[in-house]
Amino acid sequence: MKKILINLFSKSLTVEDFESFSNEVPDKFEIYNYQFSVNEMFPDIVEAIINTLQKEVGVDLLNTSIVLQTNVADLGHFCAKFYAELLDAVIIITKNVELLTDTLKDYNFMLKVLRTNMEKLRLNKIYIHDNNKIDLDYLKFLYLNRLFNEIEPVKYIKIEKVEKLRFDSIFEIDGGSIETNFSLNIKNYFQNDDLHIEDDPVTYLFESFGMYQLLKFFMSIETFSLEDKNYYLRSILTHAVKVNKKDELLNYIIEYIDTETLPLQTFADYNYFCMLLEDKSALKRQYTFLKKNYNVLNPIQVHALITNSLFYQSMLNQNTYSELSKDRMCLMGKINHFFRKKVYLPKVQKRISNRVAIVSGQLLGISHAPTKWAIDYANMLKKYNPELEIKIFVEDWANYSPGELTWMNIFTSANSAMCHEQHKEFLHSEIEVYYSDSKLERKKRIQQDMNAIASFRPSIIYKMSSIYNISVDLLYPYFPIISHTMGGAEDCEFVDIFTGGYHEYDMKRMYDEQNIIQQEYYHHRIGVETPKSTTIKSRAMYKLSDSDFVIVTVGNRLESEITIEFVDRIIETLDSDKDIKWLIVGVKNISIIKNNYGRYIVEKRIIFIPYEKQLFDFYKICDVYVNPVRQAGGTSAAWAMKARLPIITNNPVSDVGEFAGKDNCICLNEYPQEILKLKNDIKYYEERSYAMFRRIEDYFSFKNTNEDLKKIFELAKQRFEKRSKEK
């Protein structure tokens, strides 16, 4: 069968465009080019062109495949409907799109026709050249007329094989009608489908490609706030899941961000959407993008994305990958090199031997675990070494400077300085606190923070939860730096010695797993301060009875830490004994529980407590601390041990496992049996309760911590002196 391609272009395109787009059509055609200004065009221009071809080149309509390609969007969509019995496919050029209905002529009846449901017609798709740079005017046209279901990439073009010219089409609109005139005996009536024009712009969609293009439309509207974009983004996500198009939509987005050179903000937004669609490779994609495009990106925003994406694992359940630490160190090295040229570095100053600068990532409420560690360590050092001058410098890393977070998926924290009264209450009276000023733009903020530390002239800088602190990194040539690893292996090249509660062999395994070049790491015995009892809690306050056996799980990242396997084991336990209640502290709800076991919440067998200020006192009304399979959670478990609660935990190489001891870790499948034994065997319960209390008292005293840290401080100074001489 003969095939012809009619190129009908407005003056906004060139001859080169004709050729380029025609070459992209995956088939061979006789090509006929026509170019007019849009003002010279009219609704039945395609019919006039075909009539001319009949006369001049003898086109046989029944035995010729006729494809229309145009950048006049409404004309193309109109022709696909009105001439569905004549044309075999319609392709829209999405570059320099124009609209016939934007001219001064009254062609609005075309809109009524093009809103006819394509499923009732011979043609059921309109193909577009999707080069990921679709004209916003075209996307707006599709949005206003709710036509996103009808489009498909031109690479999937199918030339319609159904017999054509079967009938004249009559389109009923506004009480009247408009019809084709092929002089055929059979008539077929169609009604336009205006009803969904007023509907939600998302819920009418059932095609993943249309969802993808609608997403791009929302993302392209400059007047939309981040909140607006987030709302529509989530609406599309929810709908894609509902109509089972999640995976197809995800594939379109991944193809887009993997092949296009995007601004950082745009990339971060689309990558976030991939995470919401349950893609687990977002971190690898992010670092591939940052490495590839670093030279054209703003290093300040690169740093902001690096630190903000630390939440992707804990809050969005993202997977790491083997080269993550290596990639992050590479980028941080470049960022530090950038800032070395932007700030004034201090002159070499004599360090004062009895001064220790503790640099804390954050200093929030006292129940915030990193805050509690920083305050406890500062107080401990002062208690056992009264001669020391100790000052805490708060980086406030999750409280960003103006203009740094420009993408949708942002995680921020309260300003640490707002909690200064609490810090004053719990800190030794001679320990001062410096708070980074997040109102300053980043360069000035780094300069001010760096000057504050340098002018203190410490003999040691001791970092705690402050891994990617540029100010401290820039001071590496001038001071010995120790980093206290709070959650496993850290990747930073500007540190003399790493230390923490993990044993050297465990840390070596973590370095190997994460492909981190072996760092200088020394274990020290962790100390745990006994919390002060400040209030009396009763079970009645939580609608619990004395006969209830209360198990408790604590954490502010439990949404991502709690797995279905863990929940199933606890539900198995609850079903075994109706007197057992499960209290979950630190979150408002957990989707796995809400979606699968909602009745236990209704029955008050599972109780969520979003925040508990007096956690140590709260433990007095609980019976057992039950830990999910996670890396963190050490502080809450240590306090539970101080409160004489038995600990049920799984992973020996974790914060909770370190406190409880490897011999006290059990398999997840053993949790129900262990909980029931603790409930029903009083002697066994008392043994486990006492064993946990004795372990936290005997092995985790700050006296031991102080002895170990003094040795580590000296090692760091020696290493600093050695590298200073080697410069």
Secondary structure, 3 states (H helix, E strand, C coil): CEEEEEEEECCCCCHHHHHHHHHHCCCCCEEEEEECCHHHCCCCHHHHHHHHHHHHHCCCHHHEEEEEEECEHHHHHHHHHHCCCCCCEEEECCCCCECHHHCCCCCCHHHHHHCECHHHCCCCCEEECCCCCCCHHHHHHHHHCCCHHHEEEHHHCCCCCCCCCCCEEEEEECCEEEECCCCCCCEEEEEECHHHHHCCCCCCCCCHHHHHHHHHHHHHCCCCCHHHHHHHHHHHHHHHHHCCCHHHHHHHHHHHHHHCCCCHHHHHHHHHHHHHCCCCCHHHHHHHHHHHHHHHCCHHHHHHHHHHCCHHHHHHCCCCCCCHHHHHHHHHHHHHHHHHCCCCCCCCCCCCCCEEEEEECCCCCCCCHHHHHHHHHHHHHHHHCCCCEEEEEECCCCCCCCCCCCCCCCCCCCCHHHHHHHHHHHCCCCCEEEECCCCCCHHHHHHHHHHHHHHHCCCEEEEECCCCCHHHHHCCCCCCEEEECCCCCCCCCCCCEEEECCCHHHHHHHHHHCCCCCCCEEECCCCCCCCCCCCCCCHHHHCCCCCCEEEEEECCCHHHHCCHHHHHHHHHHHHHCCCEEEEEECCCCCHHHHHHCHHHHHCCCEEEECCCCCHHHHHHHCCEEECCCCCCCHHHHHHHHHCCCCEEECCCCCHHHHHHCHHHECCHHHHHHHHHHHHHCHHHHHHHHHHHHHHHHHHCCHHHHHHHHHHHHHHHHHHHHHHHHHC
